[in-house]
């Protein structure tokens, strides 16, 4: 999927855009609004970007996990080449390597929670000035719908593209939403 970014000054217009996109077959998990006005997004029942996804936690944890894997491999290599495994066995080294992997992954997440998401950094100035960012994830087949709906709203400022959520993830969110709606 491809993600399209649009900036605007009005949350009310974004409410109308979201409804029009939904009426034309774009599901709610494909549409998100990023704004510093969280209460305005919530009051209008817009699909806001989750707090954890506003920060660079996931990418930082991935980097931390890679460093943790290297540290774990180093611990296992030291245990093997030092000959210590013959006297104390592999268990302490395996345990320490698991601890190293977990520690560096956790530390990466702590670093990432302090930084805005790498995809949203370029919009930081616009968001700080009170503007709102609309994110729409679509397949190539839905491109006509996006063009038709956004053409109706000239106040939407096209602000670029990026990588969207995977199809399987959007599908799972749609199935979950349908399951919740059917439940009594």
C-alpha positions as CSV (number, residue, x, y, z in Angstrom):
1,X,0.0,0.0,0.0
2,X,1.0,3.6,-0.5
3,X,0.4,6.3,2.0
4,X,-0.8,9.8,0.9
5,X,-0.4,12.8,3.1
6,X,-2.6,15.9,3.1
7,X,-2.4,19.0,5.3
8,X,-5.3,21.2,6.2
9,X,-6.4,23.8,8.7
10,X,-9.8,22.4,9.5
11,X,-10.7,19.3,11.5
12,X,-14.3,19.7,10.3
13,X,-13.3,19.4,6.7
14,X,-11.3,16.3,7.7
15,X,-14.4,14.8,9.2
16,X,-16.2,15.3,5.9
17,X,-13.3,13.9,3.9
18,X,-13.2,10.8,6.1
19,X,-16.9,10.2,5.7
20,X,-16.7,10.7,1.9
21,X,-13.7,8.3,1.7
22,X,-15.6,5.7,3.8
23,X,-18.7,6.1,1.7
24,X,-16.6,5.4,-1.4
25,X,-15.1,2.1,-0.1
26,X,-11.9,3.2,1.8
27,X,-12.1,1.5,5.2
28,X,-11.5,3.4,8.5
29,X,-8.2,1.6,9.2
30,X,-6.8,3.1,6.0
31,X,-7.6,6.7,7.1
32,X,-5.8,8.5,10.0
33,X,-5.5,12.0,11.3
34,X,-2.4,13.4,13.0
35,X,-2.9,16.6,14.9
36,X,-1.7,18.3,18.1
37,X,-5.4,18.9,18.9
38,X,-6.2,15.4,20.2
39,X,-9.4,16.5,21.9
40,X,-10.7,17.9,18.6
41,X,-9.9,14.7,16.8
42,X,-11.6,12.6,19.5
43,X,-14.7,14.9,19.6
44,X,-15.2,14.5,15.9
45,X,-14.7,10.7,16.1
46,X,-11.8,10.9,13.6
47,X,-9.4,7.9,13.4
48,X,-6.4,9.4,15.1
49,X,-2.8,8.1,14.9
50,X,-2.2,6.0,18.0
51,X,0.2,7.5,20.6
52,X,2.8,4.8,20.3
53,X,2.9,5.2,16.5
54,X,3.5,9.0,16.8
55,X,6.9,8.2,18.3
56,X,9.8,6.2,16.7
57,X,9.5,3.4,19.2
58,X,9.1,0.5,16.7
59,X,12.1,1.5,14.5
60,X,14.3,2.2,17.5
61,X,13.4,-1.2,19.1
62,X,14.3,-2.9,15.8
63,X,17.7,-1.1,15.9
64,X,18.1,-2.1,19.6
65,X,17.2,-5.7,18.8
66,X,19.9,-5.8,16.1
67,X,22.5,-4.5,18.6
68,X,21.1,-7.0,21.1
69,X,21.6,-9.8,18.6
70,X,25.2,-8.7,18.1
71,X,25.8,-8.6,21.9
72,X,24.2,-12.0,22.3
73,X,26.4,-13.5,19.6
74,X,29.4,-11.9,21.3
75,X,28.5,-13.4,24.6
76,X,28.1,-16.9,23.0
77,X,31.3,-16.5,21.1
78,X,33.2,-15.5,24.3
79,X,31.8,-18.5,26.1
80,X,32.7,-20.9,23.3
81,X,36.2,-19.6,22.5
82,X,37.2,-19.0,26.2
83,X,36.5,-22.6,27.0
84,X,34.3,-21.6,29.9
85,X,31.4,-23.7,28.6
86,X,33.3,-26.9,29.4
87,X,33.5,-26.0,33.1
88,X,30.2,-24.2,33.7
89,X,28.1,-25.3,30.7
90,X,26.1,-23.3,28.2
91,X,23.2,-22.3,30.4
92,X,24.8,-19.1,31.9
93,X,25.9,-17.9,28.5
94,X,22.6,-18.6,26.9
95,X,20.8,-16.8,29.7
96,X,23.1,-13.8,29.5
97,X,22.7,-13.6,25.7
98,X,18.9,-13.6,26.1
99,X,19.2,-10.8,28.7
100,X,21.4,-8.8,26.4
101,X,18.9,-9.1,23.5
102,X,16.1,-8.0,25.8
103,X,18.0,-5.2,27.4
104,X,19.1,-3.6,24.1
105,X,15.7,-4.0,22.6
106,X,14.1,-2.3,25.6
107,X,16.7,0.5,25.6
108,X,16.1,1.1,21.9
109,X,12.4,1.5,22.7
110,X,13.3,4.0,25.4
111,X,15.3,6.1,23.0
112,X,12.6,5.8,20.3
113,X,9.8,7.1,22.6
114,X,11.7,10.4,22.9
115,X,11.7,11.0,19.1
116,X,8.8,11.8,16.8
117,X,8.2,9.1,14.2
118,X,10.6,9.4,11.3
119,X,7.8,9.6,8.7
120,X,6.2,12.6,10.6
121,X,9.3,14.7,11.3
122,X,8.9,16.6,8.0
123,X,5.4,17.7,9.2
124,X,6.4,18.9,12.6
125,X,6.5,22.6,11.8
126,X,3.0,22.4,10.1
127,X,1.6,20.5,13.1
128,X,3.1,23.0,15.6
129,X,1.4,25.8,13.7
130,X,-2.0,24.2,14.3
131,X,-2.5,22.4,11.0
132,X,-3.7,18.8,10.8
133,X,-2.3,15.9,8.7
134,X,-4.5,13.4,6.9
135,X,-2.9,10.0,6.2
136,X,-4.6,7.7,3.7
137,X,-3.3,4.2,2.8
138,X,-4.6,2.9,-0.5
139,X,-3.9,0.2,-3.1
140,X,-3.3,1.2,-6.7
141,X,-6.9,0.2,-7.5
142,X,-8.3,2.8,-5.1
143,X,-6.3,5.7,-6.5
144,X,-9.3,6.9,-8.6
145,X,-11.4,7.1,-5.4
146,X,-8.7,9.1,-3.7
147,X,-8.4,11.5,-6.6
148,X,-12.2,12.0,-6.9
149,X,-12.7,12.6,-3.2
150,X,-9.7,14.9,-2.7
151,X,-10.5,17.0,-5.8
152,X,-13.8,17.9,-4.1
153,X,-11.8,19.5,-1.2
154,X,-9.4,22.1,-2.6
155,X,-8.4,23.1,0.9
156,X,-6.5,19.8,1.2
157,X,-2.9,20.4,0.5
158,X,-1.2,17.3,-1.0
159,X,2.0,16.9,1.0
160,X,3.7,13.8,-0.4
161,X,3.6,10.0,-0.2
162,X,5.3,7.2,1.7
163,X,5.0,3.6,2.6
164,X,1.6,2.6,4.0
165,X,0.5,-0.1,6.3
166,X,0.7,-3.6,4.8
167,X,-2.5,-5.1,3.2
168,X,-2.6,-7.9,5.7
169,X,-2.6,-5.5,8.6
170,X,-5.4,-3.4,7.2
171,X,-7.3,-6.7,6.6
172,X,-6.9,-7.8,10.2
173,X,-8.1,-4.4,11.4
174,X,-11.2,-4.6,9.2
175,X,-11.9,-8.1,10.4
176,X,-11.5,-7.0,14.1
177,X,-13.8,-4.0,13.5
178,X,-16.5,-6.3,11.9
179,X,-16.1,-8.8,14.8
180,X,-16.6,-6.1,17.4
181,X,-19.6,-4.6,15.6
182,X,-21.3,-8.0,15.5
183,X,-20.7,-8.8,19.2
184,X,-23.7,-8.0,21.5
